[in-house]
Amino acid sequence: MFADWKNDVAHVKQSFGNLGKKYPKMLQAYGALSNAAESDVLDAKTRELIALAVAVTTRCESCIGVHAESAVKAGATEEEVAAALATAIALNAGAAYTYSLRALEAFNTQK
């Protein structure tokens, strides 16, 4: 699937704003969660690289678009993004491997 990332991100942000107008407490809570995740220990670029990798592992296309845009604004390079995504790929492979062990265990207990 090919996406028009710039338009998708703009649409997500607009929709987020519209939903926030209807449900301001929800938007405030989400904002508080985002603010709580900010840290003096990690700079914005590092946080966005982590967010982009997590967006991949959670398969959130809107998150991918928003955090890709934010990573660019934070000064991330393509090489840094690729390294973060390699970590996400490795983690997903590890998760699939360990869940496969659980699936085999479940299968074998049913015999």
N, CA, C and O atoms as CSV, one atom per row, in Angstrom:
chain,resi,resn,atom,element,x,y,z
A,1,MET,N,N,0.838,-1.177,0.000
A,1,MET,CA,C,0.000,0.000,0.000
A,1,MET,C,C,0.883,1.240,0.000
A,1,MET,O,O,1.825,1.346,0.786
A,2,PHE,N,N,0.574,2.157,-0.873
A,2,PHE,CA,C,1.319,3.397,-0.949
A,2,PHE,C,C,0.499,4.489,-0.293
A,2,PHE,O,O,-0.704,4.606,-0.525
A,3,ALA,N,N,1.154,5.275,0.518
A,3,ALA,CA,C,0.455,6.319,1.258
A,3,ALA,C,C,0.958,7.691,0.831
A,3,ALA,O,O,2.113,7.850,0.434
A,4,ASP,N,N,0.096,8.651,0.918
A,4,ASP,CA,C,0.471,10.046,0.742
A,4,ASP,C,C,0.731,10.575,2.153
A,4,ASP,O,O,-0.139,11.186,2.774
A,5,TRP,N,N,1.938,10.327,2.639
A,5,TRP,CA,C,2.258,10.546,4.047
A,5,TRP,C,C,1.990,11.971,4.499
A,5,TRP,O,O,1.457,12.171,5.591
A,6,LYS,N,N,2.340,12.963,3.700
A,6,LYS,CA,C,2.134,14.349,4.132
A,6,LYS,C,C,0.646,14.654,4.319
A,6,LYS,O,O,0.251,15.275,5.306
A,7,ASN,N,N,-0.171,14.215,3.366
A,7,ASN,CA,C,-1.617,14.441,3.506
A,7,ASN,C,C,-2.201,13.595,4.625
A,7,ASN,O,O,-3.093,14.047,5.343
A,8,ASP,N,N,-1.709,12.369,4.782
A,8,ASP,CA,C,-2.199,11.506,5.861
A,8,ASP,C,C,-1.911,12.130,7.227
A,8,ASP,O,O,-2.772,12.143,8.107
A,9,VAL,N,N,-0.694,12.646,7.394
A,9,VAL,CA,C,-0.318,13.268,8.671
A,9,VAL,C,C,-1.183,14.497,8.932
A,9,VAL,O,O,-1.661,14.697,10.049
A,10,ALA,N,N,-1.384,15.314,7.910
A,10,ALA,CA,C,-2.239,16.497,8.069
A,10,ALA,C,C,-3.658,16.089,8.458
A,10,ALA,O,O,-4.281,16.719,9.313
A,11,HIS,N,N,-4.163,15.031,7.824
A,11,HIS,CA,C,-5.510,14.543,8.131
A,11,HIS,C,C,-5.599,14.033,9.571
A,11,HIS,O,O,-6.569,14.319,10.273
A,12,VAL,N,N,-4.590,13.281,10.007
A,12,VAL,CA,C,-4.572,12.758,11.376
A,12,VAL,C,C,-4.580,13.908,12.373
A,12,VAL,O,O,-5.333,13.892,13.346
A,13,LYS,N,N,-3.741,14.904,12.125
A,13,LYS,CA,C,-3.669,16.048,13.051
A,13,LYS,C,C,-4.987,16.807,13.078
A,13,LYS,O,O,-5.436,17.223,14.146
A,14,GLN,N,N,-5.612,16.993,11.922
A,14,GLN,CA,C,-6.897,17.686,11.875
A,14,GLN,C,C,-7.969,16.870,12.600
A,14,GLN,O,O,-8.757,17.413,13.374
A,15,SER,N,N,-7.988,15.578,12.344
A,15,SER,CA,C,-8.973,14.708,12.989
A,15,SER,C,C,-8.767,14.678,14.499
A,15,SER,O,O,-9.723,14.684,15.274
A,16,PHE,N,N,-7.511,14.646,14.893
A,16,PHE,CA,C,-7.184,14.664,16.319
A,16,PHE,C,C,-7.736,15.932,16.959
A,16,PHE,O,O,-8.331,15.889,18.036
A,17,GLY,N,N,-7.532,17.057,16.286
A,17,GLY,CA,C,-8.036,18.335,16.789
A,17,GLY,C,C,-9.544,18.361,16.868
A,17,GLY,O,O,-10.121,18.842,17.844
A,18,ASN,N,N,-10.186,17.833,15.823
A,18,ASN,CA,C,-11.655,17.795,15.818
A,18,ASN,C,C,-12.188,16.924,16.949
A,18,ASN,O,O,-13.146,17.297,17.627
A,19,LEU,N,N,-11.572,15.769,17.152
A,19,LEU,CA,C,-12.006,14.896,18.239
A,19,LEU,C,C,-11.761,15.571,19.592
A,19,LEU,O,O,-12.575,15.464,20.510
A,20,GLY,N,N,-10.633,16.262,19.696
A,20,GLY,CA,C,-10.308,16.976,20.930
A,20,GLY,C,C,-11.307,18.074,21.266
A,20,GLY,O,O,-11.563,18.349,22.438
A,21,LYS,N,N,-11.875,18.708,20.229
A,21,LYS,CA,C,-12.888,19.738,20.472
A,21,LYS,C,C,-14.157,19.109,21.042
A,21,LYS,O,O,-14.819,19.698,21.896
A,22,LYS,N,N,-14.490,17.913,20.565
A,22,LYS,CA,C,-15.691,17.234,21.049
A,22,LYS,C,C,-15.472,16.592,22.420
A,22,LYS,O,O,-16.387,16.520,23.241
A,23,TYR,N,N,-14.248,16.132,22.646
A,23,TYR,CA,C,-13.918,15.418,23.883
A,23,TYR,C,C,-12.628,15.987,24.473
A,23,TYR,O,O,-11.590,15.327,24.447
A,24,PRO,N,N,-12.692,17.203,25.001
A,24,PRO,CA,C,-11.471,17.875,25.466
A,24,PRO,C,C,-10.764,17.152,26.614
A,24,PRO,O,O,-9.537,17.209,26.702
A,25,LYS,N,N,-11.490,16.486,27.480
A,25,LYS,CA,C,-10.846,15.777,28.584
A,25,LYS,C,C,-9.950,14.657,28.062
A,25,LYS,O,O,-8.866,14.415,28.592
A,26,MET,N,N,-10.420,13.975,27.007
A,26,MET,CA,C,-9.628,12.906,26.429
A,26,MET,C,C,-8.338,13.470,25.832
A,26,MET,O,O,-7.260,12.913,26.041
A,27,LEU,N,N,-8.448,14.568,25.095
A,27,LEU,CA,C,-7.270,15.183,24.490
A,27,LEU,C,C,-6.313,15.689,25.567
A,27,LEU,O,O,-5.098,15.558,25.422
A,28,GLN,N,N,-6.839,16.259,26.631
A,28,GLN,CA,C,-5.997,16.724,27.739
A,28,GLN,C,C,-5.265,15.551,28.388
A,28,GLN,O,O,-4.081,15.660,28.710
A,29,ALA,N,N,-5.954,14.445,28.579
A,29,ALA,CA,C,-5.333,13.261,29.178
A,29,ALA,C,C,-4.231,12.717,28.280
A,29,ALA,O,O,-3.158,12.344,28.755
A,30,TYR,N,N,-4.503,12.674,26.977
A,30,TYR,CA,C,-3.499,12.205,26.022
A,30,TYR,C,C,-2.288,13.146,26.038
A,30,TYR,O,O,-1.141,12.699,26.023
A,31,GLY,N,N,-2.560,14.435,26.069
A,31,GLY,CA,C,-1.479,15.423,26.135
A,31,GLY,C,C,-0.658,15.273,27.402
A,31,GLY,O,O,0.566,15.404,27.374
A,32,ALA,N,N,-1.326,14.999,28.508
A,32,ALA,CA,C,-0.617,14.808,29.772
A,32,ALA,C,C,0.277,13.575,29.703
A,32,ALA,O,O,1.395,13.583,30.220
A,33,LEU,N,N,-0.211,12.527,29.071
A,33,LEU,CA,C,0.583,11.317,28.903
A,33,LEU,C,C,1.818,11.605,28.053
A,33,LEU,O,O,2.923,11.178,28.387
A,34,SER,N,N,1.626,12.323,26.969
A,34,SER,CA,C,2.754,12.691,26.106
A,34,SER,C,C,3.755,13.566,26.856
A,34,SER,O,O,4.965,13.372,26.743
A,35,ASN,N,N,3.247,14.522,27.613
A,35,ASN,CA,C,4.138,15.396,28.393
A,35,ASN,C,C,4.905,14.612,29.449
A,35,ASN,O,O,6.077,14.891,29.701
A,36,ALA,N,N,4.254,13.636,30.064
A,36,ALA,CA,C,4.910,12.823,31.088
A,36,ALA,C,C,6.033,11.987,30.495
A,36,ALA,O,O,6.999,11.661,31.184
A,37,ALA,N,N,5.910,11.639,29.217
A,37,ALA,CA,C,6.935,10.836,28.563
A,37,ALA,C,C,8.158,11.657,28.178
A,37,ALA,O,O,9.219,11.094,27.908
A,38,GLU,N,N,8.024,12.985,28.148
A,38,GLU,CA,C,9.169,13.824,27.830
A,38,GLU,C,C,10.202,13.702,28.939
A,38,GLU,O,O,9.872,13.479,30.104
A,39,SER,N,N,11.440,13.852,28.551
A,39,SER,CA,C,12.514,13.603,29.499
A,39,SER,C,C,13.680,14.530,29.234
A,39,SER,O,O,13.944,14.909,28.093
A,40,ASP,N,N,14.374,14.892,30.299
A,40,ASP,CA,C,15.618,15.640,30.142
A,40,ASP,C,C,16.754,14.694,29.799
A,40,ASP,O,O,17.826,15.134,29.384
A,41,VAL,N,N,16.528,13.403,29.969
A,41,VAL,CA,C,17.563,12.402,29.725
A,41,VAL,C,C,17.681,12.096,28.228
A,41,VAL,O,O,18.786,11.969,27.702
A,42,LEU,N,N,16.533,11.979,27.546
A,42,LEU,CA,C,16.532,11.698,26.115
A,42,LEU,C,C,16.169,12.965,25.347
A,42,LEU,O,O,15.216,13.665,25.689
A,43,ASP,N,N,16.940,13.243,24.314
A,43,ASP,CA,C,16.605,14.404,23.492
A,43,ASP,C,C,15.442,14.069,22.557
A,43,ASP,O,O,15.049,12.909,22.425
A,44,ALA,N,N,14.904,15.093,21.919
A,44,ALA,CA,C,13.726,14.922,21.065
A,44,ALA,C,C,13.993,13.937,19.930
A,44,ALA,O,O,13.127,13.126,19.602
A,45,LYS,N,N,15.172,13.997,19.331
A,45,LYS,CA,C,15.473,13.090,18.215
A,45,LYS,C,C,15.446,11.640,18.677
A,45,LYS,O,O,14.879,10.785,17.996
A,46,THR,N,N,16.048,11.355,19.818
A,46,THR,CA,C,16.069,9.986,20.335
A,46,THR,C,C,14.662,9.512,20.657
A,46,THR,O,O,14.301,8.375,20.355
A,47,ARG,N,N,13.865,10.385,21.272
A,47,ARG,CA,C,12.474,10.019,21.581
A,47,ARG,C,C,11.693,9.716,20.306
A,47,ARG,O,O,10.897,8.778,20.278
A,48,GLU,N,N,11.911,10.499,19.254
A,48,GLU,CA,C,11.188,10.271,18.001
A,48,GLU,C,C,11.659,9.005,17.301
A,48,GLU,O,O,10.854,8.323,16.666
A,49,LEU,N,N,12.935,8.677,17.400
A,49,LEU,CA,C,13.424,7.422,16.833
A,49,LEU,C,C,12.794,6.233,17.552
A,49,LEU,O,O,12.401,5.253,16.920
A,50,ILE,N,N,12.700,6.327,18.871
A,50,ILE,CA,C,12.042,5.271,19.648
A,50,ILE,C,C,10.565,5.199,19.269
A,50,ILE,O,O,10.028,4.112,19.054
A,51,ALA,N,N,9.914,6.349,19.189
A,51,ALA,CA,C,8.487,6.385,18.856
A,51,ALA,C,C,8.231,5.781,17.475
A,51,ALA,O,O,7.250,5.063,17.279
A,52,LEU,N,N,9.106,6.070,16.532
A,52,LEU,CA,C,8.934,5.524,15.185
A,52,LEU,C,C,9.097,4.005,15.190
A,52,LEU,O,O,8.338,3.292,14.534
A,53,ALA,N,N,10.079,3.520,15.923
A,53,ALA,CA,C,10.275,2.069,16.025
A,53,ALA,C,C,9.083,1.401,16.707
A,53,ALA,O,O,8.635,0.339,16.275
A,54,VAL,N,N,8.576,2.012,17.760
A,54,VAL,CA,C,7.407,1.463,18.451
A,54,VAL,C,C,6.183,1.501,17.534
A,54,VAL,O,O,5.379,0.568,17.533
A,55,ALA,N,N,6.040,2.567,16.760
A,55,ALA,CA,C,4.921,2.670,15.823
A,55,ALA,C,C,4.939,1.509,14.835
A,55,ALA,O,O,3.889,0.988,14.460
A,56,VAL,N,N,6.130,1.111,14.418
A,56,VAL,CA,C,6.245,-0.036,13.515
A,56,VAL,C,C,5.830,-1.310,14.236
A,56,VAL,O,O,5.088,-2.120,13.681
A,57,THR,N,N,6.301,-1.495,15.464
A,57,THR,CA,C,5.985,-2.739,16.171
A,57,THR,C,C,4.506,-2.828,16.534
A,57,THR,O,O,3.969,-3.928,16.670
A,58,THR,N,N,3.846,-1.692,16.690
A,58,THR,CA,C,2.414,-1.703,17.002
A,58,THR,C,C,1.554,-1.582,15.747
A,58,THR,O,O,0.326,-1.623,15.823
A,59,ARG,N,N,2.197,-1.435,14.609
A,59,ARG,CA,C,1.529,-1.357,13.305
A,59,ARG,C,C,0.525,-0.203,13.228
A,59,ARG,O,O,-0.580,-0.351,12.705
A,60,CYS,N,N,0.937,0.938,13.757
A,60,CYS,CA,C,0.080,2.128,13.740
A,60,CYS,C,C,0.549,3.053,12.620
A,60,CYS,O,O,1.525,3.785,12.778
A,61,GLU,N,N,-0.156,3.013,11.486
A,61,GLU,CA,C,0.261,3.818,10.339
A,61,GLU,C,C,0.194,5.310,10.623
A,61,GLU,O,O,1.064,6.061,10.181
A,62,SER,N,N,-0.819,5.747,11.349
A,62,SER,CA,C,-0.894,7.170,11.694
A,62,SER,C,C,0.293,7.572,12.551
A,62,SER,O,O,0.876,8.639,12.359
A,63,CYS,N,N,0.650,6.712,13.499
A,63,CYS,CA,C,1.811,6.984,14.363
A,63,CYS,C,C,3.098,7.029,13.538
A,63,CYS,O,O,3.965,7.869,13.780
A,64,ILE,N,N,3.218,6.125,12.565
A,64,ILE,CA,C,4.400,6.114,11.707
A,64,ILE,C,C,4.539,7.460,10.998
A,64,ILE,O,O,5.616,8.058,10.996
A,65,GLY,N,N,3.462,7.928,10.407
A,65,GLY,CA,C,3.511,9.202,9.692
A,65,GLY,C,C,3.848,10.371,10.585
A,65,GLY,O,O,4.713,11.183,10.256
A,66,VAL,N,N,3.167,10.463,11.720
A,66,VAL,CA,C,3.388,11.584,12.638
A,66,VAL,C,C,4.808,11.562,13.194
A,66,VAL,O,O,5.462,12.603,13.258
A,67,HIS,N,N,5.290,10.390,13.597
A,67,HIS,CA,C,6.623,10.329,14.200
A,67,HIS,C,C,7.739,10.398,13.161
A,67,HIS,O,O,8.851,10.819,13.481
A,68,ALA,N,N,7.462,9.993,11.926
A,68,ALA,CA,C,8.443,10.202,10.852
A,68,ALA,C,C,8.627,11.698,10.619
A,68,ALA,O,O,9.751,12.184,10.494
A,69,GLU,N,N,7.509,12.420,10.561
A,69,GLU,CA,C,7.582,13.877,10.407
A,69,GLU,C,C,8.335,14.509,11.573
A,69,GLU,O,O,9.187,15.374,11.374
A,70,SER,N,N,8.017,14.073,12.787
A,70,SER,CA,C,8.681,14.631,13.969
A,70,SER,C,C,10.161,14.273,14.016
A,70,SER,O,O,10.979,15.066,14.481
A,71,ALA,N,N,10.507,13.079,13.534
A,71,ALA,CA,C,11.917,12.677,13.494
A,71,ALA,C,C,12.700,13.574,12.538
A,71,ALA,O,O,13.826,13.971,12.838
A,72,VAL,N,N,12.108,13.890,11.393
A,72,VAL,CA,C,12.749,14.810,10.445
A,72,VAL,C,C,12.957,16.164,11.111
A,72,VAL,O,O,14.048,16.732,11.048
A,73,LYS,N,N,11.913,16.680,11.748
A,73,LYS,CA,C,12.005,17.989,12.412
A,73,LYS,C,C,13.036,17.984,13.534
A,73,LYS,O,O,13.652,19.010,13.820
A,74,ALA,N,N,13.226,16.822,14.171
A,74,ALA,CA,C,14.190,16.714,15.272
A,74,ALA,C,C,15.618,16.507,14.761
A,74,ALA,O,O,16.560,16.471,15.551
A,75,GLY,N,N,15.779,16.371,13.435
A,75,GLY,CA,C,17.114,16.259,12.868
A,75,GLY,C,C,17.626,14.851,12.659
A,75,GLY,O,O,18.823,14.657,12.445
A,76,ALA,N,N,16.746,13.862,12.715
A,76,ALA,CA,C,17.180,12.481,12.508
A,76,ALA,C,C,17.617,12.281,11.062
A,76,ALA,O,O,17.040,12.849,10.135
A,77,THR,N,N,18.640,11.470,10.896
A,77,THR,CA,C,19.104,11.124,9.551
A,77,THR,C,C,18.441,9.825,9.105
A,77,THR,O,O,17.888,9.085,9.919
A,78,GLU,N,N,18.505,9.560,7.812
A,78,GLU,CA,C,17.955,8.303,7.302
A,78,GLU,C,C,18.674,7.118,7.929
A,78,GLU,O,O,18.054,6.095,8.219
A,79,GLU,N,N,19.976,7.251,8.138
A,79,GLU,CA,C,20.747,6.165,8.755
A,79,GLU,C,C,20.289,5.905,10.180
A,79,GLU,O,O,20.204,4.751,10.599
A,80,GLU,N,N,19.993,6.958,10.931
A,80,GLU,CA,C,19.500,6.785,12.304
A,80,GLU,C,C,18.123,6.134,12.316
A,80,GLU,O,O,17.840,5.271,13.147
A,81,VAL,N,N,17.273,6.554,11.389
A,81,VAL,CA,C,15.940,5.956,11.299
A,81,VAL,C,C,16.067,4.479,10.926
A,81,VAL,O,O,15.390,3.627,11.502
A,82,ALA,N,N,16.937,4.183,9.961
A,82,ALA,CA,C,17.125,2.788,9.555
A,82,ALA,C,C,17.629,1.946,10.722
A,82,ALA,O,O,17.201,0.803,10.880
A,83,ALA,N,N,18.523,2.483,11.535
A,83,ALA,CA,C,19.033,1.744,12.697
A,83,ALA,C,C,17.921,1.502,13.719
A,83,ALA,O,O,17.825,0.415,14.289
A,84,ALA,N,N,17.086,2.510,13.950
A,84,ALA,CA,C,15.965,2.347,14.880
A,84,ALA,C,C,14.985,1.300,14.347
A,84,ALA,O,O,14.466,0.482,15.106
A,85,LEU,N,N,14.740,1.333,13.043
A,85,LEU,CA,C,13.815,0.372,12.445
A,85,LEU,C,C,14.393,-1.037,12.446
A,85,LEU,O,O,13.652,-2.012,12.567
A,86,ALA,N,N,15.705,-1.148,12.313
A,86,ALA,CA,C,16.345,-2.461,12.406
A,86,ALA,C,C,16.120,-3.061,13.791
A,86,ALA,O,O,15.914,-4.266,13.930
A,87,THR,N,N,16.161,-2.210,14.805
A,87,THR,CA,C,15.889,-2.674,16.164
A,87,THR,C,C,14.445,-3.144,16.281
A,87,THR,O,O,14.174,-4.168,16.908
A,88,ALA,N,N,13.519,-2.404,15.684
A,88,ALA,CA,C,12.107,-2.808,15.708
A,88,ALA,C,C,11.913,-4.146,14.992
A,88,ALA,O,O,11.167,-5.006,15.461
A,89,ILE,N,N,12.580,-4.312,13.872
A,89,ILE,CA,C,12.484,-5.567,13.128
A,89,ILE,C,C,13.014,-6.722,13.966
A,89,ILE,O,O,12.393,-7.782,14.040
A,90,ALA,N,N,14.166,-6.511,14.597
A,90,ALA,CA,C,14.760,-7.566,15.427
A,90,ALA,C,C,13.842,-7.910,16.598
A,90,ALA,O,O,13.677,-9.081,16.940
A,91,LEU,N,N,13.251,-6.894,17.205
A,91,LEU,CA,C,12.355,-7.132,18.336
A,91,LEU,C,C,11.121,-7.898,17.888
A,91,LEU,O,O,10.684,-8.828,18.567
A,92,ASN,N,N,10.554,-7.510,16.742
A,92,ASN,CA,C,9.381,-8.244,16.244
A,92,ASN,C,C,9.722,-9.691,15.948
A,92,ASN,O,O,8.927,-10.591,16.219
A,93,ALA,N,N,10.900,-9.916,15.394
A,93,ALA,CA,C,11.314,-11.296,15.122
A,93,ALA,C,C,11.466,-12.061,16.431
A,93,ALA,O,O,11.053,-13.216,16.529
A,94,GLY,N,N,12.052,-11.425,17.429
A,94,GLY,CA,C,12.204,-12.065,18.737
A,94,GLY,C,C,10.860,-12.356,19.373
A,94,GLY,O,O,10.659,-13.424,19.953
A,95,ALA,N,N,9.941,-11.411,19.266
A,95,ALA,CA,C,8.604,-11.619,19.826
A,95,ALA,C,C,7.901,-12.759,19.107
A,95,ALA,O,O,7.263,-13.595,19.747
A,96,ALA,N,N,8.009,-12.801,17.790
A,96,ALA,CA,C,7.385,-13.896,17.036
A,96,ALA,C,C,8.001,-15.229,17.445
A,96,ALA,O,O,7.300,-16.235,17.555
A,97,TYR,N,N,9.298,-15.234,17.666
A,97,TYR,CA,C,9.980,-16.468,18.067
A,97,TYR,C,C,9.483,-16.932,19.436
A,97,TYR,O,O,9.130,-18.099,19.606
A,98,THR,N,N,9.455,-16.024,20.407
A,98,THR,CA,C,9.038,-16.430,21.749
A,98,THR,C,C,7.547,-16.775,21.800
A,98,THR,O,O,7.154,-17.679,22.538
A,99,TYR,N,N,6.716,-16.077,21.035
A,99,TYR,CA,C,5.296,-16.439,20.979
A,99,TYR,C,C,5.102,-17.763,20.253
A,99,TYR,O,O,4.159,-18.498,20.545
A,100,SER,N,N,5.984,-18.069,19.313
A,100,SER,CA,C,5.930,-19.379,18.663
A,100,SER,C,C,6.215,-20.482,19.675
A,100,SER,O,O,5.594,-21.544,19.629
A,101,LEU,N,N,7.149,-20.236,20.584
A,101,LEU,CA,C,7.416,-21.209,21.645
A,101,LEU,C,C,6.176,-21.413,22.510
A,101,LEU,O,O,5.854,-22.538,22.890
A,102,ARG,N,N,5.485,-20.317,22.818
A,102,ARG,CA,C,4.255,-20.398,23.614
A,102,ARG,C,C,3.175,-21.165,22.845
A,102,ARG,O,O,2.442,-21.965,23.428
A,103,ALA,N,N,3.080,-20.916,21.528
A,103,ALA,CA,C,2.080,-21.615,20.715
A,103,ALA,C,C,2.365,-23.112,20.683
A,103,ALA,O,O,1.444,-23.923,20.783
A,104,LEU,N,N,3.627,-23.476,20.545
A,104,LEU,CA,C,3.982,-24.894,20.562
A,104,LEU,C,C,3.679,-25.518,21.919
A,104,LEU,O,O,3.202,-26.650,21.998
A,105,GLU,N,N,3.958,-24.776,22.982
A,105,GLU,CA,C,3.655,-25.254,24.333
A,105,GLU,C,C,2.149,-25.486,24.477
A,105,GLU,O,O,1.724,-26.513,25.005
A,106,ALA,N,N,1.340,-24.519,24.002
A,106,ALA,CA,C,-0.104,-24.665,24.071
A,106,ALA,C,C,-0.574,-25.855,23.253
A,106,ALA,O,O,-1.440,-26.612,23.692
A,107,PHE,N,N,-0.008,-26.023,22.069
A,107,PHE,CA,C,-0.348,-27.153,21.216
A,107,PHE,C,C,-0.025,-28.464,21.917
A,107,PHE,O,O,-0.850,-29.377,21.951
A,108,ASN,N,N,1.163,-28.555,22.468
A,108,ASN,CA,C,1.600,-29.805,23.085
A,108,ASN,C,C,0.824,-30.148,24.351
A,108,ASN,O,O,0.725,-31.324,24.700
A,109,THR,N,N,0.279,-29.174,25.038
A,109,THR,CA,C,-0.531,-29.466,26.226
A,109,THR,C,C,-1.925,-29.962,25.845
A,109,THR,O,O,-2.645,-30.493,26.691
A,110,GLN,N,N,-2.305,-29.794,24.586
A,110,GLN,CA,C,-3.623,-30.217,24.132
A,110,GLN,C,C,-3.628,-31.667,23.635
A,110,GLN,O,O,-4.690,-32.220,23.347
A,111,LYS,N,N,-2.472,-32.269,23.538
A,111,LYS,CA,C,-2.383,-33.648,23.018
A,111,LYS,C,C,-2.954,-34.622,24.011
A,111,LYS,O,O,-2.970,-35.826,23.756
